[in-house]
Amino acid sequence: MATDKNKPPYLRRIFAGKNIYIFALVAFAFAFLNIYRLNNPLEIGSTAPELTVTAYNGESFKINEILSPKVVIFYKKHTYFSNYIINTTYKRALPAFKILQDKGIAQVIVIAQGYDNTKELNNLLGEDDYSNYKNIIFAADTKTAGKKYGIRSWPHLYVISSDNRVIYETKIGSADKVQQILWRD
C-alpha cells in the first residue's frame, strides 16, 4: 500500500476499481479497430491480380484485358467503421479522375463496396451524377477483390500500368498525383 500513496492522486483514481476495466476495454477497442483497418497492399512492381467487374449495362469484363494504364479506386459505402471524410474526398475527386479518362491518360475503374447493383450505385451519387460517371463506376465481388488486392480498409487507390504492373498505391490519392506518376512511367 505504501507504493499507492507514492503515486499521484490522478493515477490512483484512473487505475482504481472499475476504471481499470474501462481503460482495458477502450485499449482493446482501439487495437481491434487498428487490426480491422490494416491493409496489406500489393507491392509496387508486382503484377495486378485478375479482377472481373460489371458495368452499368450489365456487361462484365476483366480489368487486366484493358491495354491502357488503369486507375483502380476501391470505394466503400459509409459505415461506422469507414471514414466519412475520406469517402467524401473521393466522391468530390471523381470529376478530376473522369477528366484523366476523357483525355485518354488512364482508364478509371471505381469499384464500390457495399453496392451490389446499378440501382444502389445510382443512389451513391444521385441520378444526375451517376449518369456522368457510369462508365467509371463498376460493381464487383468486393470480398474477393479486397483479398486479391490486400485491402481491408477502403477506400484505396492503385495505379496499374498498361502491362498490368502496380506502379502506385495509396489510401488517399489525387488525380494530379496520378497524372504525374503516369507521365513518369
Summary of the structure (lengths in Angstrom):
residues: 185
radius of gyration: 21.6
end to end distance: 66.6
largest distance: 74.9
contacts: 514
relative contact order: 0.18
helix: 45%
strand: 19%
